[in-house]
Amino acid sequence: METLYDWITIAVFGALVVLFLHRSTQEHPQDTIWHYLPPAIGCAIANWLGNKGMGPASAGVMVAVLAYIVLILKPFGLKFPGGR
């Protein structure tokens, strides 16, 4: 835990873990663990890129990870017009 990239990606990954654990305790969970694999891998890639000095690429991957979380996983019951 030496760089800003470490802290940001661990925070997002931690939030993913909490979201998964919360949803997995529901009576009829709609998510599977596979839904969380793309953003988890994205966090690892963004951290690696950031630590290698590729800040803009790391930021781009993190934006994609956050977009996936919001659009696919829909935390907090977010609804979008025209969506499912």
Biotite code that builds the C-alpha atoms (Angstrom):
import biotite.structure as struc

atoms = struc.array([
    struc.Atom([0.000, 0.000, 0.000], chain_id="A", res_id=1, res_name="MET", atom_name="CA", element="C"),
    struc.Atom([2.386, 2.608, -1.251], chain_id="A", res_id=2, res_name="GLU", atom_name="CA", element="C"),
    struc.Atom([0.644, 4.517, -4.029], chain_id="A", res_id=3, res_name="THR", atom_name="CA", element="C"),
    struc.Atom([-2.638, 6.287, -4.584], chain_id="A", res_id=4, res_name="LEU", atom_name="CA", element="C"),
    struc.Atom([-3.521, 3.566, -7.101], chain_id="A", res_id=5, res_name="TYR", atom_name="CA", element="C"),
    struc.Atom([-3.208, 0.946, -4.371], chain_id="A", res_id=6, res_name="ASP", atom_name="CA", element="C"),
    struc.Atom([-5.628, 2.810, -2.113], chain_id="A", res_id=7, res_name="TRP", atom_name="CA", element="C"),
    struc.Atom([-8.206, 3.584, -4.804], chain_id="A", res_id=8, res_name="ILE", atom_name="CA", element="C"),
    struc.Atom([-8.316, 0.091, -6.278], chain_id="A", res_id=9, res_name="THR", atom_name="CA", element="C"),
    struc.Atom([-8.445, -1.576, -2.850], chain_id="A", res_id=10, res_name="ILE", atom_name="CA", element="C"),
    struc.Atom([-11.323, 0.735, -1.848], chain_id="A", res_id=11, res_name="ALA", atom_name="CA", element="C"),
    struc.Atom([-13.311, -0.125, -4.986], chain_id="A", res_id=12, res_name="VAL", atom_name="CA", element="C"),
    struc.Atom([-12.518, -3.830, -4.585], chain_id="A", res_id=13, res_name="PHE", atom_name="CA", element="C"),
    struc.Atom([-13.610, -3.661, -0.943], chain_id="A", res_id=14, res_name="GLY", atom_name="CA", element="C"),
    struc.Atom([-16.890, -2.073, -1.981], chain_id="A", res_id=15, res_name="ALA", atom_name="CA", element="C"),
    struc.Atom([-17.377, -4.902, -4.496], chain_id="A", res_id=16, res_name="LEU", atom_name="CA", element="C"),
    struc.Atom([-16.848, -7.464, -1.747], chain_id="A", res_id=17, res_name="VAL", atom_name="CA", element="C"),
    struc.Atom([-19.371, -5.750, 0.511], chain_id="A", res_id=18, res_name="VAL", atom_name="CA", element="C"),
    struc.Atom([-21.911, -5.548, -2.339], chain_id="A", res_id=19, res_name="LEU", atom_name="CA", element="C"),
    struc.Atom([-21.425, -9.226, -3.152], chain_id="A", res_id=20, res_name="PHE", atom_name="CA", element="C"),
    struc.Atom([-21.743, -10.319, 0.468], chain_id="A", res_id=21, res_name="LEU", atom_name="CA", element="C"),
    struc.Atom([-24.838, -8.180, 0.983], chain_id="A", res_id=22, res_name="HIS", atom_name="CA", element="C"),
    struc.Atom([-26.547, -9.546, -2.107], chain_id="A", res_id=23, res_name="ARG", atom_name="CA", element="C"),
    struc.Atom([-25.538, -13.144, -1.486], chain_id="A", res_id=24, res_name="SER", atom_name="CA", element="C"),
    struc.Atom([-27.457, -13.138, 1.808], chain_id="A", res_id=25, res_name="THR", atom_name="CA", element="C"),
    struc.Atom([-30.741, -12.313, 0.086], chain_id="A", res_id=26, res_name="GLN", atom_name="CA", element="C"),
    struc.Atom([-33.336, -15.054, -0.158], chain_id="A", res_id=27, res_name="GLU", atom_name="CA", element="C"),
    struc.Atom([-33.184, -15.120, -3.977], chain_id="A", res_id=28, res_name="HIS", atom_name="CA", element="C"),
    struc.Atom([-29.863, -13.588, -5.061], chain_id="A", res_id=29, res_name="PRO", atom_name="CA", element="C"),
    struc.Atom([-29.849, -12.428, -8.680], chain_id="A", res_id=30, res_name="GLN", atom_name="CA", element="C"),
    struc.Atom([-26.087, -11.976, -8.936], chain_id="A", res_id=31, res_name="ASP", atom_name="CA", element="C"),
    struc.Atom([-23.502, -14.709, -9.207], chain_id="A", res_id=32, res_name="THR", atom_name="CA", element="C"),
    struc.Atom([-19.854, -14.436, -8.316], chain_id="A", res_id=33, res_name="ILE", atom_name="CA", element="C"),
    struc.Atom([-19.081, -14.298, -12.058], chain_id="A", res_id=34, res_name="TRP", atom_name="CA", element="C"),
    struc.Atom([-20.752, -10.878, -12.308], chain_id="A", res_id=35, res_name="HIS", atom_name="CA", element="C"),
    struc.Atom([-18.044, -9.521, -10.019], chain_id="A", res_id=36, res_name="TYR", atom_name="CA", element="C"),
    struc.Atom([-15.087, -10.968, -11.920], chain_id="A", res_id=37, res_name="LEU", atom_name="CA", element="C"),
    struc.Atom([-14.747, -8.228, -14.610], chain_id="A", res_id=38, res_name="PRO", atom_name="CA", element="C"),
    struc.Atom([-14.570, -5.303, -12.169], chain_id="A", res_id=39, res_name="PRO", atom_name="CA", element="C"),
    struc.Atom([-12.250, -7.244, -9.835], chain_id="A", res_id=40, res_name="ALA", atom_name="CA", element="C"),
    struc.Atom([-9.858, -7.959, -12.702], chain_id="A", res_id=41, res_name="ILE", atom_name="CA", element="C"),
    struc.Atom([-10.233, -4.328, -13.804], chain_id="A", res_id=42, res_name="GLY", atom_name="CA", element="C"),
    struc.Atom([-9.130, -3.152, -10.352], chain_id="A", res_id=43, res_name="CYS", atom_name="CA", element="C"),
    struc.Atom([-6.023, -5.333, -10.554], chain_id="A", res_id=44, res_name="ALA", atom_name="CA", element="C"),
    struc.Atom([-5.181, -4.065, -14.046], chain_id="A", res_id=45, res_name="ILE", atom_name="CA", element="C"),
    struc.Atom([-5.757, -0.428, -13.073], chain_id="A", res_id=46, res_name="ALA", atom_name="CA", element="C"),
    struc.Atom([-3.509, -0.837, -10.032], chain_id="A", res_id=47, res_name="ASN", atom_name="CA", element="C"),
    struc.Atom([-0.779, -2.479, -12.091], chain_id="A", res_id=48, res_name="TRP", atom_name="CA", element="C"),
    struc.Atom([-0.962, 0.235, -14.772], chain_id="A", res_id=49, res_name="LEU", atom_name="CA", element="C"),
    struc.Atom([-0.861, 2.988, -12.171], chain_id="A", res_id=50, res_name="GLY", atom_name="CA", element="C"),
    struc.Atom([2.114, 1.484, -10.401], chain_id="A", res_id=51, res_name="ASN", atom_name="CA", element="C"),
    struc.Atom([3.942, 1.218, -13.749], chain_id="A", res_id=52, res_name="LYS", atom_name="CA", element="C"),
    struc.Atom([3.543, 4.969, -14.330], chain_id="A", res_id=53, res_name="GLY", atom_name="CA", element="C"),
    struc.Atom([0.632, 4.776, -16.781], chain_id="A", res_id=54, res_name="MET", atom_name="CA", element="C"),
    struc.Atom([-1.742, 7.048, -14.893], chain_id="A", res_id=55, res_name="GLY", atom_name="CA", element="C"),
    struc.Atom([-4.101, 7.963, -17.760], chain_id="A", res_id=56, res_name="PRO", atom_name="CA", element="C"),
    struc.Atom([-4.529, 4.311, -18.747], chain_id="A", res_id=57, res_name="ALA", atom_name="CA", element="C"),
    struc.Atom([-5.153, 3.398, -15.119], chain_id="A", res_id=58, res_name="SER", atom_name="CA", element="C"),
    struc.Atom([-7.763, 6.137, -14.824], chain_id="A", res_id=59, res_name="ALA", atom_name="CA", element="C"),
    struc.Atom([-9.463, 4.897, -17.988], chain_id="A", res_id=60, res_name="GLY", atom_name="CA", element="C"),
    struc.Atom([-9.676, 1.357, -16.660], chain_id="A", res_id=61, res_name="VAL", atom_name="CA", element="C"),
    struc.Atom([-11.077, 2.625, -13.344], chain_id="A", res_id=62, res_name="MET", atom_name="CA", element="C"),
    struc.Atom([-13.725, 4.650, -15.184], chain_id="A", res_id=63, res_name="VAL", atom_name="CA", element="C"),
    struc.Atom([-14.683, 1.479, -17.078], chain_id="A", res_id=64, res_name="ALA", atom_name="CA", element="C"),
    struc.Atom([-14.800, -0.488, -13.798], chain_id="A", res_id=65, res_name="VAL", atom_name="CA", element="C"),
    struc.Atom([-17.021, 2.108, -12.145], chain_id="A", res_id=66, res_name="LEU", atom_name="CA", element="C"),
    struc.Atom([-19.281, 2.253, -15.227], chain_id="A", res_id=67, res_name="ALA", atom_name="CA", element="C"),
    struc.Atom([-19.641, -1.546, -15.113], chain_id="A", res_id=68, res_name="TYR", atom_name="CA", element="C"),
    struc.Atom([-20.513, -1.433, -11.436], chain_id="A", res_id=69, res_name="ILE", atom_name="CA", element="C"),
    struc.Atom([-23.140, 1.267, -11.920], chain_id="A", res_id=70, res_name="VAL", atom_name="CA", element="C"),
    struc.Atom([-24.666, -0.050, -15.165], chain_id="A", res_id=71, res_name="LEU", atom_name="CA", element="C"),
    struc.Atom([-24.486, -3.820, -14.620], chain_id="A", res_id=72, res_name="ILE", atom_name="CA", element="C"),
    struc.Atom([-24.412, -4.438, -10.879], chain_id="A", res_id=73, res_name="LEU", atom_name="CA", element="C"),
    struc.Atom([-26.661, -1.449, -10.065], chain_id="A", res_id=74, res_name="LYS", atom_name="CA", element="C"),
    struc.Atom([-25.765, -0.812, -6.432], chain_id="A", res_id=75, res_name="PRO", atom_name="CA", element="C"),
    struc.Atom([-28.344, 0.962, -4.266], chain_id="A", res_id=76, res_name="PHE", atom_name="CA", element="C"),
    struc.Atom([-31.105, -0.200, -6.638], chain_id="A", res_id=77, res_name="GLY", atom_name="CA", element="C"),
    struc.Atom([-30.215, 2.369, -9.288], chain_id="A", res_id=78, res_name="LEU", atom_name="CA", element="C"),
    struc.Atom([-32.642, 2.448, -12.216], chain_id="A", res_id=79, res_name="LYS", atom_name="CA", element="C"),
    struc.Atom([-31.902, 3.985, -15.604], chain_id="A", res_id=80, res_name="PHE", atom_name="CA", element="C"),
    struc.Atom([-34.434, 5.176, -18.172], chain_id="A", res_id=81, res_name="PRO", atom_name="CA", element="C"),
    struc.Atom([-34.845, 2.665, -20.982], chain_id="A", res_id=82, res_name="GLY", atom_name="CA", element="C"),
    struc.Atom([-32.941, 0.021, -19.009], chain_id="A", res_id=83, res_name="GLY", atom_name="CA", element="C"),
    struc.Atom([-34.044, -3.247, -17.510], chain_id="A", res_id=84, res_name="ARG", atom_name="CA", element="C"),
])
